[in-house]
């Protein structure tokens, strides 16, 4: 079965073609970063309008790359939520219209489920069950994944997620937009150990996260310093060290509590080089397996939505042309 995936949850337009026997055939992504950079963050109305301009041209592009036509598409998956309401409506509308015109089923996909399953696109995918560290945008969660649609929340953020903390801290340090990647790049030049920041909830005894206090600690530290380039890099390094240590410690605790020995890392923060190095080193020492998606599939993309759609359709045959969006949607409820 050939599935078209459409992702329009925020500020990136992603489309992809996934075949259940041949794998990922083609994918394309348009990022709106340059447009939103002028405003220092995502402007929802501009995001929605840009998705309208991009989805169909990108769809034509991947069809050409894959040597397929519209009539070859057998199902359509789109991001139903969570995300920006207007942006989600664009993807849902186009998916429903194409489904109606082509007389193929349309299925709505949870954005975070797409991230969660993205590592299964790799040549050596993890087997179920596994623990997933899901660090994407406003979400920091540890999940026990027993199969497609079988997700149990082990721990989650109580306030700012890791991605939000990266973005807000970058803004405090004057690093611009998008903040997370800018801060990580600056941290590469930072001197480890010059500054020490707290590790929030690292000894809490549960699997929850809290990063708002870490952001406040950076603000306090920054006010005490002359923010030359090296000092900004050193603060960025201290911040990233703290985030990575907490994420790694909680992931190890989740593996221990669940009795599992496979860890999947997914979402935008999962692209962080230091986090990957830390978890891979721990994996070698502690004897568990760790899996990551390709860097291009850590951020929002159509490939993860097409793949998740194909897996969902395998579970239960999708029928009709679904049209629905859920700007707020708990992954554990699907």
Backbone as numpy.savetxt, mean C-alpha at the origin, in Angstrom:
# Nx Ny Nz CAx CAy CAz Cx Cy Cz
-8.98 -16.93 -17.49 -9.83 -15.73 -17.49 -8.95 -14.49 -17.49
-9.29 -13.53 -18.33 -8.57 -12.27 -18.44 -9.32 -11.20 -17.64
-8.65 -10.63 -16.64 -9.28 -9.65 -15.75 -8.60 -8.30 -15.93
-9.41 -7.27 -16.13 -8.94 -5.89 -16.16 -9.05 -5.32 -14.76
-7.96 -4.76 -14.23 -7.98 -4.14 -12.91 -7.86 -2.63 -13.02
-8.68 -1.91 -12.24 -8.68 -0.45 -12.25 -8.51 0.06 -10.83
-7.48 0.87 -10.58 -7.21 1.43 -9.26 -7.25 2.97 -9.33
-8.19 3.56 -8.57 -8.32 5.03 -8.54 -8.66 5.51 -7.13
-8.02 4.94 -6.12 -8.43 5.27 -4.75 -7.93 6.62 -4.26
-6.82 7.11 -4.83 -6.27 8.37 -4.33 -5.64 9.18 -5.46
-4.32 9.20 -5.52 -3.64 10.09 -6.46 -2.81 9.36 -7.51
-3.10 8.08 -7.72 -2.44 7.32 -8.77 -3.47 6.52 -9.54
-3.40 6.62 -10.87 -4.31 5.87 -11.73 -3.57 4.63 -12.22
-4.07 3.46 -11.83 -3.42 2.22 -12.24 -4.38 1.31 -12.97
-3.92 0.70 -14.04 -4.72 -0.30 -14.76 -3.81 -1.47 -15.09
-4.39 -2.67 -15.20 -3.59 -3.86 -15.47 -4.46 -4.95 -16.05
-3.81 -5.88 -16.73 -4.46 -7.08 -17.25 -3.80 -8.29 -16.61
-4.61 -9.10 -15.93 -4.11 -10.32 -15.31 -4.87 -11.51 -15.86
-4.12 -12.52 -16.29 -4.73 -13.74 -16.81 -4.49 -14.86 -15.80
-5.54 -15.61 -15.49 -5.45 -16.61 -14.42 -4.50 -17.76 -14.76
-4.17 -17.94 -16.03 -3.21 -18.99 -16.41 -1.87 -18.41 -16.85
-1.89 -17.23 -17.44 -0.65 -16.65 -17.99 -0.02 -15.61 -17.09
-0.71 -15.22 -16.02 -0.15 -14.25 -15.09 -0.41 -12.81 -15.52
0.43 -11.91 -15.02 0.28 -10.49 -15.33 0.76 -10.22 -16.74
-0.14 -9.72 -17.58 0.20 -9.48 -18.98 0.70 -8.07 -19.23
0.12 -7.09 -18.55 0.53 -5.70 -18.75 -0.04 -4.85 -17.63
0.67 -3.78 -17.31 0.14 -2.82 -16.32 0.73 -1.44 -16.61
0.01 -0.41 -16.21 0.45 0.96 -16.42 -0.02 1.81 -15.25
0.74 2.84 -14.96 0.43 3.69 -13.81 0.72 5.14 -14.15
-0.20 6.02 -13.77 0.06 7.45 -13.87 0.00 8.05 -12.47
1.08 8.70 -12.06 1.13 9.34 -10.75 0.79 10.82 -10.88
0.01 11.32 -9.92 -0.37 12.73 -9.90 0.52 13.57 -9.00
1.66 13.02 -8.59 2.52 13.71 -7.62 2.87 15.12 -8.07
3.27 15.29 -9.32 3.69 16.61 -9.79 2.54 17.62 -9.68
1.33 17.18 -9.97 0.18 18.08 -9.92 -0.12 18.51 -8.48
-0.09 17.56 -7.54 -0.45 17.87 -6.16 0.69 18.54 -5.40
1.92 18.43 -5.91 3.07 19.02 -5.22 2.91 20.53 -5.04
2.24 21.17 -5.98 2.02 22.62 -5.88 1.22 23.00 -4.64
0.41 22.05 -4.15 -0.48 22.33 -3.01 0.01 21.70 -1.72
1.10 20.95 -1.77 1.65 20.32 -0.58 0.89 19.11 -0.11
0.00 18.57 -0.93 -0.79 17.39 -0.58 -1.87 17.15 -1.61
-2.58 16.05 -1.46 -3.58 15.65 -2.45 -4.81 16.54 -2.36
-5.22 17.08 -3.52 -6.48 17.85 -3.63 -7.51 16.90 -4.25
-8.51 16.45 -3.47 -9.43 15.41 -3.95 -10.12 15.72 -5.28
-10.58 16.95 -5.46 -11.28 17.28 -6.71 -10.36 17.16 -7.91
-9.12 17.63 -7.77 -8.16 17.52 -8.87 -7.81 16.06 -9.13
-7.71 15.27 -8.07 -7.42 13.85 -8.23 -8.51 13.16 -9.05
-9.76 13.44 -8.71 -10.89 12.81 -9.42 -10.89 13.18 -10.89
-10.69 14.46 -11.18 -10.71 14.90 -12.57 -9.57 14.27 -13.38
-8.42 14.11 -12.74 -7.30 13.52 -13.47 -7.54 12.04 -13.75
-8.17 11.34 -12.80 -8.50 9.92 -13.04 -9.39 9.79 -14.28
-10.35 10.70 -14.42 -11.25 10.67 -15.58 -10.44 10.75 -16.88
-9.43 11.60 -16.88 -8.61 11.78 -18.08 -7.72 10.58 -18.38
-7.38 9.81 -17.36 -6.31 8.82 -17.53 -6.78 7.37 -17.74
-7.91 6.97 -17.15 -8.24 5.54 -17.12 -8.35 4.92 -18.51
-9.12 5.52 -19.38 -9.33 4.90 -20.69 -8.07 4.91 -21.56
-7.31 6.03 -21.63 -6.05 5.96 -22.40 -5.08 4.91 -21.86
-5.00 4.76 -20.54 -4.12 3.75 -19.97 -4.63 2.35 -20.30
-5.95 2.18 -20.31 -6.53 0.88 -20.66 -6.19 0.51 -22.10
-6.32 1.47 -23.01 -5.95 1.21 -24.40 -4.46 0.85 -24.50
-3.64 1.53 -23.70 -2.19 1.28 -23.72 -1.86 -0.14 -23.31
-2.46 -0.64 -22.22 -2.11 -1.99 -21.77 -2.70 -3.06 -22.68
-3.85 -2.78 -23.26 -4.41 -3.74 -24.23 -3.47 -3.90 -25.41
-2.91 -2.79 -25.87 -1.96 -2.85 -26.98 -0.70 -3.60 -26.57
-0.21 -3.31 -25.36 1.01 -3.99 -24.88 0.81 -5.50 -24.78
-0.38 -5.91 -24.36 -0.66 -7.33 -24.17 -1.12 -8.02 -25.45
-1.35 -7.26 -26.50 -1.85 -7.83 -27.74 -3.28 -8.31 -27.62
-4.07 -7.60 -26.82 -5.47 -7.98 -26.58 -6.40 -6.88 -27.06
-7.68 -7.20 -27.10 -8.72 -6.21 -27.42 -9.73 -6.17 -26.28
-10.59 -5.19 -26.30 -11.62 -5.08 -25.27 -12.47 -6.34 -25.19
-12.73 -6.93 -26.33 -13.59 -8.11 -26.36 -12.94 -9.34 -25.70
-11.63 -9.28 -25.47 -10.95 -10.38 -24.79 -11.15 -10.34 -23.28
-11.53 -9.19 -22.74 -11.69 -9.04 -21.28 -12.89 -9.87 -20.82
-12.67 -10.67 -19.78 -13.73 -11.56 -19.29 -14.29 -11.14 -17.93
-13.61 -10.21 -17.25 -14.10 -9.69 -15.97 -13.35 -8.40 -15.68
-13.97 -7.55 -14.85 -13.36 -6.28 -14.48 -13.37 -6.14 -12.96
-12.22 -5.79 -12.40 -12.11 -5.53 -10.96 -11.74 -4.07 -10.78
-12.34 -3.43 -9.79 -12.01 -2.02 -9.51 -11.90 -1.84 -8.00
-11.23 -0.78 -7.59 -11.10 -0.49 -6.16 -12.40 0.12 -5.66
-13.06 -0.62 -4.78 -14.33 -0.16 -4.21 -14.10 0.74 -2.99
-12.99 0.58 -2.32 -12.67 1.38 -1.16 -11.54 0.70 -0.39
-11.07 1.32 0.69 -11.32 2.70 1.09 -10.53 3.67 0.21
-10.84 4.95 0.33 -10.16 5.96 -0.48 -10.98 7.23 -0.56
-10.60 8.12 -1.46 -11.32 9.37 -1.68 -12.60 9.07 -2.45
-13.72 9.55 -1.95 -15.02 9.20 -2.54 -15.08 9.52 -4.03
-14.70 10.72 -4.41 -14.77 11.12 -5.81 -13.86 10.30 -6.69
-12.67 10.01 -6.22 -11.72 9.21 -6.99 -12.23 7.78 -7.16
-12.79 7.22 -6.10 -13.36 5.87 -6.19 -14.51 5.82 -7.18
-15.32 6.86 -7.19 -16.48 6.89 -8.10 -16.06 6.85 -9.56
-14.91 7.44 -9.88 -14.43 7.40 -11.26 -14.16 5.96 -11.68
-13.39 5.24 -10.87 -13.07 3.86 -11.20 -14.30 2.98 -11.25
-15.21 3.17 -10.27 -16.43 2.37 -10.23 -17.30 2.62 -11.46
-17.42 3.88 -11.86 -18.26 4.25 -13.01 -17.73 3.65 -14.30
-16.43 3.77 -14.50 -15.84 3.25 -15.73 -15.90 1.73 -15.76
-15.64 1.09 -14.61 -15.72 -0.36 -14.54 -17.13 -0.86 -14.84
-18.14 -0.21 -14.24 -19.53 -0.62 -14.46 -19.95 -0.40 -15.91
-19.54 0.72 -16.49 -19.90 1.01 -17.88 -19.27 0.00 -18.84
-17.99 -0.29 -18.62 -17.33 -1.27 -19.48 -17.94 -2.66 -19.29
-18.24 -3.01 -18.05 -18.85 -4.31 -17.79 -20.18 -4.46 -18.48
-20.99 -3.39 -18.42 -22.31 -3.42 -19.08 -22.15 -3.55 -20.59
-21.20 -2.77 -21.16 -21.01 -2.78 -22.61 -20.46 -4.12 -23.10
-19.55 -4.71 -22.32 -18.91 -5.96 -22.73 -19.66 -7.20 -22.25
-20.67 -6.97 -21.38 -21.45 -8.07 -20.81 -20.55 -9.04 -20.04
-19.68 -8.46 -19.19 -18.80 -9.26 -18.34 -19.01 -8.84 -16.89
-18.73 -9.71 -15.92 -18.94 -9.36 -14.52 -17.97 -8.30 -14.03
-18.44 -7.52 -13.05 -17.63 -6.47 -12.43 -17.60 -6.72 -10.93
-16.42 -6.66 -10.34 -16.29 -6.94 -8.91 -15.51 -5.82 -8.23
-16.01 -5.37 -7.08 -15.33 -4.35 -6.29 -14.33 -5.00 -5.34
-13.13 -4.39 -5.23 -12.04 -4.95 -4.43 -11.65 -3.97 -3.33
-11.36 -4.52 -2.15 -10.84 -3.72 -1.06 -9.39 -3.34 -1.38
-9.11 -2.05 -1.32 -7.78 -1.55 -1.67 -6.68 -2.24 -0.86
-6.90 -2.44 0.43 -5.89 -3.05 1.28 -5.73 -4.54 1.00
-6.81 -5.19 0.56 -6.68 -6.59 0.15 -5.76 -6.68 -1.05
-5.86 -5.71 -1.94 -4.95 -5.68 -3.09 -3.50 -5.63 -2.63
-3.20 -4.71 -1.70 -1.83 -4.62 -1.17 -1.43 -5.92 -0.49
-2.33 -6.48 0.27 -2.05 -7.69 1.05 -1.66 -8.86 0.14
-2.30 -8.93 -1.03 -2.08 -10.06 -1.94 -1.00 -9.78 -2.99
-0.50 -8.55 -3.04 0.49 -8.20 -4.07 1.71 -9.11 -4.08
2.23 -9.56 -2.91 3.39 -10.46 -2.96 3.11 -11.79 -3.66
1.82 -12.15 -3.81 1.49 -13.40 -4.50 1.71 -13.30 -6.01
1.97 -12.09 -6.50 2.31 -11.91 -7.91 3.75 -12.32 -8.21
4.55 -12.51 -7.17 5.97 -12.81 -7.36 6.18 -14.27 -7.78
7.35 -14.56 -8.38 7.62 -15.94 -8.82 7.64 -16.94 -7.67
8.03 -16.49 -6.47 8.05 -17.37 -5.30 7.07 -16.82 -4.25
5.77 -17.03 -4.46 4.78 -16.42 -3.57 4.70 -17.13 -2.23
4.28 -16.44 -1.17 4.11 -17.10 0.12 2.91 -18.04 0.12
3.01 -19.11 0.86 1.87 -20.01 1.04 1.05 -19.54 2.23
-0.24 -19.82 2.21 -1.09 -19.53 3.36 -0.86 -20.60 4.43
-0.98 -20.28 5.71 -1.27 -18.96 6.28 0.02 -18.17 6.49
-0.13 -16.85 6.67 1.03 -16.02 6.99 0.58 -14.79 7.78
1.54 -14.14 8.40 1.31 -12.85 9.05 1.65 -11.76 8.04
0.81 -10.75 7.95 1.07 -9.64 7.03 1.26 -8.35 7.81
2.35 -7.66 7.52 2.56 -6.30 8.00 2.11 -5.38 6.89
0.97 -4.74 7.09 0.36 -3.89 6.07 0.58 -2.43 6.46
1.47 -1.75 5.74 1.82 -0.37 6.06 1.61 0.47 4.80
0.40 0.97 4.66 0.01 1.69 3.45 -0.75 2.95 3.82
-0.21 4.12 3.44 -0.91 5.37 3.65 -1.35 5.56 5.09
-2.66 5.62 5.32 -3.19 5.82 6.65 -3.40 4.54 7.43
-2.77 3.45 7.01 -3.00 2.15 7.65 -1.68 1.52 8.09
-1.65 1.09 9.33 -0.57 0.24 9.84 -1.25 -0.89 10.60
-1.16 -2.09 10.05 -1.88 -3.22 10.62 -1.03 -4.48 10.56
-1.25 -5.35 11.52 -0.73 -6.71 11.45 -1.93 -7.64 11.32
-1.91 -8.49 10.30 -3.03 -9.36 10.01 -2.56 -10.81 9.97
-3.43 -11.70 10.42 -3.23 -13.12 10.16 -4.04 -13.47 8.93
-3.37 -13.97 7.91 -4.02 -14.26 6.63 -4.05 -15.77 6.44
-5.24 -16.35 6.54 -5.39 -17.80 6.41 -5.74 -18.23 5.00
-6.18 -17.28 4.17 -6.55 -17.56 2.79 -7.19 -16.33 2.18
-7.62 -16.42 0.93 -8.28 -15.29 0.29 -9.56 -14.96 1.06
-9.65 -13.76 1.55 -10.84 -13.33 2.29 -10.87 -13.72 3.75
-9.84 -14.45 4.22 -9.79 -14.90 5.62 -8.73 -14.09 6.35
-9.14 -12.92 6.87 -8.20 -11.98 7.45 -8.60 -11.67 8.90
-7.65 -11.82 9.80 -7.88 -11.52 11.22 -6.92 -10.42 11.65
-7.46 -9.35 12.20 -6.63 -8.25 12.68 -5.95 -8.63 13.98
-4.62 -8.58 13.99 -3.85 -8.87 15.20 -3.49 -7.59 15.94
-3.28 -6.53 15.19 -2.93 -5.24 15.78 -3.06 -4.15 14.74
-3.28 -2.93 15.19 -3.44 -1.81 14.26 -3.04 -0.51 14.93
-2.97 0.55 14.14 -2.57 1.83 14.68 -3.69 2.46 15.50
-3.32 3.09 16.60 -4.29 3.77 17.46 -4.44 5.23 17.09
-3.51 5.75 16.29 -3.58 7.16 15.85 -2.90 7.26 14.49
-1.81 8.00 14.39 -1.12 8.13 13.11 -0.52 6.78 12.69
-0.73 6.43 11.43 -0.07 5.25 10.86 1.37 5.61 10.48
2.16 4.60 10.17 3.57 4.83 9.84 3.71 5.76 8.63
2.89 5.52 7.60 2.97 6.36 6.41 2.60 7.81 6.70
1.57 8.02 7.51 1.18 9.37 7.90 2.30 10.04 8.70
2.92 9.28 9.60 4.01 9.83 10.41 5.19 10.25 9.53
5.50 9.44 8.51 6.55 9.82 7.56 6.21 11.14 6.88
4.99 11.25 6.37 4.60 12.45 5.62 4.58 13.69 6.51
4.02 13.55 7.72 3.91 14.71 8.62 5.29 15.13 9.14
6.15 14.17 9.41 7.50 14.49 9.88 8.30 15.16 8.77
8.14 14.68 7.55 8.82 15.31 6.42 8.40 16.77 6.28
7.11 17.04 6.50 6.63 18.42 6.42 7.23 19.27 7.53
7.34 18.70 8.74 7.97 19.43 9.85 9.41 19.80 9.53
10.08 18.93 8.79 11.49 19.16 8.46 11.67 19.93 7.16
10.56 20.35 6.56 10.64 21.15 5.34 11.07 20.38 4.11
10.71 19.10 4.05 11.17 18.24 2.95 10.19 18.15 1.79
9.05 18.82 1.88 8.15 18.88 0.73 7.28 17.65 0.57
6.68 17.55 -0.62 5.71 16.49 -0.94 6.19 15.74 -2.18
6.03 14.40 -2.23 5.52 13.52 -1.17 6.56 13.31 -0.08
6.12 13.38 1.15 7.03 13.44 2.27 7.78 12.17 2.57
7.08 11.01 2.52 7.70 9.75 2.89 8.98 9.44 2.13
8.91 9.38 0.79 10.13 9.11 0.02 11.21 10.16 0.23
10.81 11.44 0.37 11.80 12.49 0.58 12.53 12.30 1.90
11.81 11.94 2.95 12.44 11.72 4.25 13.37 10.51 4.20
12.93 9.43 3.55 13.76 8.24 3.47 15.07 8.52 2.72
14.99 9.31 1.66 16.20 9.66 0.92 17.15 10.48 1.78
16.59 11.42 2.54 17.43 12.24 3.41 18.05 11.39 4.53
17.30 10.44 5.04 17.79 9.57 6.11 18.99 8.75 5.67
19.11 8.46 4.37 20.24 7.70 3.86 21.56 8.41 4.16
21.52 9.74 4.26 22.73 10.52 4.51 22.89 10.89 5.98
21.97 10.40 6.82 22.00 10.74 8.23 23.01 9.91 9.01
23.51 10.48 10.09 24.44 9.80 10.99 23.63 9.06 12.05
23.77 7.75 12.06 23.03 6.95 13.03 23.52 7.22 14.44
22.57 7.44 15.36 22.91 7.59 16.77 23.13 9.01 17.24
23.19 9.99 16.33 23.37 11.37 16.79 22.19 11.81 17.65
20.99 11.42 17.20 19.78 11.73 17.96 19.06 10.44 18.31
18.39 10.44 19.45 17.63 9.27 19.89 16.18 9.67 20.09
15.28 8.97 19.43 13.85 9.24 19.53 13.14 8.05 20.17
11.97 8.26 20.78 11.26 7.16 21.44 10.78 6.11 20.45
10.58 4.89 20.98 10.01 3.78 20.22 8.60 3.53 20.76
7.60 4.21 20.23 6.25 4.15 20.83 5.67 2.74 20.89
5.19 2.34 22.05 4.47 1.09 22.29 5.28 -0.16 21.98
6.60 -0.04 21.92 7.40 -1.21 21.56 7.33 -2.28 22.65
7.09 -1.86 23.90 6.97 -2.80 25.02 5.55 -2.83 25.59
4.56 -2.56 24.73 3.17 -2.46 25.21 2.56 -3.81 25.54
3.16 -4.89 25.05 2.60 -6.21 25.30 1.50 -6.62 24.34
1.12 -5.70 23.43 0.13 -6.04 22.39 0.75 -5.76 21.03
-0.06 -5.85 19.99 0.45 -5.70 18.62 -0.02 -4.40 17.96
-0.46 -3.44 18.78 -0.92 -2.17 18.25 0.24 -1.20 18.06
-0.03 -0.16 17.26 0.97 0.86 16.96 0.45 2.24 17.38
1.37 3.17 17.58 1.03 4.56 17.81 2.23 5.41 17.42
2.05 6.28 16.44 3.19 7.07 15.96 3.00 8.57 16.10
1.87 9.02 16.65 1.67 10.47 16.77 2.67 11.08 17.75
2.99 10.35 18.83 3.95 10.86 19.80 5.35 10.98 19.22
5.69 10.09 18.30 6.99 10.14 17.64 7.11 11.41 16.81
6.03 11.74 16.12 6.01 12.98 15.33 6.20 14.19 16.24
5.54 14.19 17.40 5.68 15.29 18.35 7.11 15.38 18.88
7.73 14.22 19.11 9.12 14.20 19.58 10.06 14.82 18.55
9.80 14.56 17.27 10.60 15.17 16.20 10.42 16.69 16.22
9.19 17.14 16.39 8.93 18.58 16.43 9.70 19.23 17.57
9.68 18.63 18.75 10.40 19.16 19.90 11.90 19.20 19.63
12.43 18.10 19.06 13.85 18.04 18.75 14.24 19.09 17.72
13.41 19.23 16.68 13.73 20.17 15.60 13.79 21.61 16.11
12.95 21.94 17.08 12.93 23.29 17.63 14.18 23.59 18.45
14.87 22.55 18.87 16.07 22.72 19.70 17.35 22.78 18.86
17.21 22.59 17.52 18.37 22.49 16.65 18.40 23.60 15.61
19.60 23.86 15.11 19.73 24.66 13.90 19.63 23.70 12.72
18.60 23.86 11.91 18.29 22.84 10.91 19.10 23.02 9.62
20.40 22.78 9.72 21.21 22.71 8.51 20.97 21.36 7.85
21.51 21.17 6.65 21.23 19.96 5.87 21.59 18.68 6.62
22.75 18.66 7.29 23.18 17.45 7.97 22.31 17.16 9.18
21.91 18.20 9.90 21.05 17.99 11.06 19.70 17.43 10.64
19.14 17.96 9.54 17.88 17.43 9.03 18.04 15.95 8.65
19.16 15.62 8.02 19.41 14.22 7.64 19.54 13.34 8.89
20.19 13.86 9.92 20.38 13.07 11.14 19.07 12.86 11.88
18.20 13.88 11.89 16.88 13.73 12.52 16.04 12.74 11.71
16.11 12.85 10.38 15.38 11.92 9.52 15.84 10.48 9.79
17.14 10.29 9.96 17.66 8.94 10.24 17.16 8.44 11.59
17.15 9.31 12.59 16.67 8.90 13.91 15.20 8.52 13.86
14.43 9.29 13.10 12.99 9.01 12.96 12.78 7.67 12.26
13.49 7.46 11.16 13.32 6.22 10.41 13.78 5.02 11.22
14.88 5.17 11.98 15.34 4.09 12.86 14.25 3.69 13.84
13.57 4.69 14.41 12.53 4.42 15.40 11.35 3.68 14.77
10.89 4.16 13.62 9.77 3.52 12.92 10.11 2.06 12.58
11.28 1.86 11.99 11.67 0.53 11.55 11.80 -0.42 12.73
12.38 0.05 13.83 12.55 -0.81 15.00 11.20 -1.26 15.55
10.23 -0.33 15.61 8.91 -0.68 16.12 8.20 -1.66 15.19
8.23 -1.39 13.88 7.56 -2.28 12.93 8.17 -3.68 12.97
9.49 -3.74 13.07 10.16 -5.05 13.10 9.83 -5.79 14.39
9.86 -5.09 15.52 9.59 -5.74 16.80 8.16 -6.27 16.87
7.22 -5.48 16.40 5.82 -5.91 16.43 5.59 -7.08 15.47
6.28 -7.08 14.34 6.15 -8.18 13.38 6.66 -9.49 13.99
7.81 -9.41 14.68 8.34 -10.60 15.34 7.37 -11.10 16.41
6.78 -10.16 17.16 5.83 -10.56 18.20 4.60 -11.21 17.59
4.15 -10.72 16.44 2.98 -11.30 15.76 3.27 -12.72 15.29
4.47 -12.95 14.76 4.85 -14.30 14.34 4.88 -15.23 15.55
5.43 -14.75 16.65 5.51 -15.58 17.86 4.13 -15.92 18.41
3.27 -14.90 18.49 1.94 -15.13 19.06 1.07 -16.02 18.19
1.23 -15.91 16.86 0.40 -16.69 15.94 0.96 -18.08 15.68
2.24 -18.29 16.02 2.87 -19.57 15.76 3.21 -19.79 14.29
3.24 -18.72 13.50 3.53 -18.84 12.06 4.98 -18.47 11.79
5.47 -18.86 10.62 6.86 -18.58 10.28 7.01 -17.93 8.91
5.93 -17.30 8.44 5.97 -16.56 7.19 5.43 -15.15 7.42
6.19 -14.15 6.97 5.80 -12.75 7.10 5.74 -12.11 5.72
4.63 -11.45 5.44 4.47 -10.69 4.20 4.47 -9.21 4.55
5.22 -8.42 3.80 5.28 -6.97 4.00 4.66 -6.31 2.78
3.65 -5.46 2.99 2.94 -4.88 1.85 2.58 -3.43 2.14
2.36 -2.66 1.07 2.01 -1.25 1.20 3.19 -0.35 0.92
2.92 0.95 0.83 3.94 1.92 0.43 5.18 1.93 1.29
5.01 1.86 2.62 6.17 1.87 3.52 6.97 0.58 3.35
6.34 -0.46 2.81 7.04 -1.71 2.54 8.15 -1.57 1.51
8.19 -0.42 0.82 9.27 -0.17 -0.14 10.50 0.40 0.54
10.39 0.76 1.82 11.50 1.37 2.54 12.69 0.41 2.62
13.85 0.86 2.14 15.02 -0.01 2.07 15.47 -0.47 3.45
15.49 0.43 4.42 15.95 0.07 5.75 15.04 -0.97 6.41
13.73 -0.82 6.21 12.79 -1.79 6.77 13.03 -3.17 6.16
13.22 -3.22 4.85 13.47 -4.50 4.18 14.77 -5.14 4.68
15.81 -4.33 4.81 17.09 -4.87 5.27 16.98 -5.41 6.69
16.27 -4.66 7.55 16.13 -5.08 8.94 15.36 -6.40 9.04
14.24 -6.50 8.32 13.42 -7.71 8.39 14.13 -8.90 7.75
14.85 -8.65 6.67 15.59 -9.75 6.02 16.69 -10.26 6.93
17.37 -9.36 7.64 18.42 -9.78 8.58 17.81 -10.57 9.73
16.69 -10.12 10.25 16.01 -10.84 11.33 15.54 -12.21 10.85
15.07 -12.25 9.61 14.62 -13.52 9.03 15.75 -14.55 8.99
16.93 -14.09 8.60 18.08 -15.00 8.52 18.49 -15.50 9.91
18.36 -14.62 10.91 18.78 -15.00 12.27 17.73 -15.83 12.99
16.46 -15.50 12.77 15.38 -16.13 13.55 14.73 -17.32 12.84
15.02 -17.51 11.55 14.53 -18.70 10.86 13.10 -18.61 10.35
12.61 -17.41 10.08 11.31 -17.29 9.43 11.51 -16.77 8.01
10.48 -16.89 7.18 10.55 -16.40 5.80 9.87 -15.04 5.72
10.41 -14.17 4.89 9.80 -12.86 4.69 9.65 -12.62 3.19
8.50 -12.07 2.81 8.16 -11.88 1.40 7.78 -10.42 1.16
8.23 -9.89 0.03 7.92 -8.52 -0.36 7.41 -8.50 -1.81
6.53 -7.57 -2.13 6.22 -7.36 -3.55 7.34 -6.56 -4.21
7.38 -6.57 -5.52 8.29 -5.67 -6.23 8.03 -4.23 -5.78
9.05 -3.41 -5.85 8.90 -2.02 -5.42 7.76 -1.32 -6.15
7.59 -1.61 -7.44 6.54 -0.95 -8.21 5.14 -1.37 -7.78
5.04 -2.49 -7.05 3.74 -2.94 -6.57 3.53 -2.67 -5.09
4.44 -1.92 -4.47 4.22 -1.48 -3.09 3.24 -0.31 -3.05
3.44 0.65 -3.95 2.51 1.78 -4.03 1.25 1.33 -4.76
0.25 2.20 -4.82 -1.02 1.86 -5.46 -0.79 1.48 -6.92
-1.49 0.44 -7.39 -1.30 -0.02 -8.76 -2.48 -0.88 -9.19
-2.66 -1.00 -10.48 -3.77 -1.79 -11.01 -3.52 -3.29 -10.97
-2.24 -3.69 -10.96 -1.92 -5.12 -10.98 -2.48 -5.82 -9.75
-2.34 -5.20 -8.58 -2.82 -5.85 -7.36 -4.34 -5.96 -7.36
-5.02 -5.00 -7.99 -6.49 -5.04 -8.05 -6.95 -6.11 -9.04
-6.28 -6.20 -10.19 -6.63 -7.25 -11.16 -6.41 -8.63 -10.56
-5.29 -8.81 -9.86 -4.98 -10.10 -9.25 -5.99 -10.45 -8.15
-6.27 -9.49 -7.26 -7.24 -9.74 -6.20 -8.61 -10.05 -6.78
-8.97 -9.36 -7.86 -10.25 -9.64 -8.53 -10.30 -11.05 -9.07
-9.21 -11.49 -9.70 -9.16 -12.84 -10.24 -9.30 -13.89 -9.13
-8.63 -13.63 -7.99 -8.72 -14.57 -6.87 -10.13 -14.61 -6.29
-10.76 -13.44 -6.20 -12.12 -13.38 -5.67 -13.11 -14.09 -6.58
-12.93 -13.92 -7.87 -13.83 -14.56 -8.84 -13.69 -16.08 -8.77
-12.47 -16.56 -8.50 -12.27 -18.00 -8.33 -13.08 -18.54 -7.16
-13.18 -17.74 -6.10 -13.91 -18.17 -4.91 -15.40 -18.26 -5.15
-15.94 -17.26 -5.84 -17.38 -17.25 -6.12 -17.60 -16.52 -7.42
-18.25 -17.15 -8.34 -18.45 -16.59 -9.68 -19.17 -15.25 -9.59
-18.49 -14.19 -10.04 -19.10 -12.85 -10.03 -20.09 -12.73 -11.17
-21.20 -12.05 -10.88 -22.22 -11.84 -11.91 -22.67 -10.38 -11.88
-23.10 -9.90 -13.03 -23.68 -8.56 -13.09 -22.63 -7.46 -13.11
-23.12 -6.22 -13.02 -22.27 -5.05 -13.14 -22.38 -4.23 -11.87
-21.59 -4.58 -10.91 -21.65 -3.97 -9.60 -21.21 -2.51 -9.65
-21.93 -1.65 -8.90 -21.53 -0.25 -8.80 -21.68 0.17 -7.34
-20.54 0.33 -6.67 -20.59 0.73 -5.27 -19.22 1.26 -4.89
-19.17 2.23 -3.97 -17.90 2.68 -3.41 -18.04 2.76 -1.89
-16.93 2.54 -1.21 -16.91 2.61 0.26 -15.66 3.37 0.69
-15.78 4.69 0.86 -14.61 5.48 1.28 -14.01 4.99 2.58
-14.86 4.46 3.48 -14.37 3.84 4.72 -14.80 2.37 4.71
-13.83 1.49 4.94 -14.15 0.05 4.83 -13.10 -0.73 5.59
-13.51 -1.42 6.63 -12.61 -2.21 7.46 -12.26 -3.52 6.76
-10.98 -3.78 6.58 -10.54 -4.99 5.88 -11.04 -6.26 6.57
-11.10 -6.24 7.89 -11.50 -7.45 8.63 -12.97 -7.82 8.40
-13.75 -6.92 7.79 -15.19 -7.19 7.59 -15.48 -7.81 6.25
-14.51 -7.94 5.36 -14.85 -8.43 4.01 -14.91 -9.95 3.98
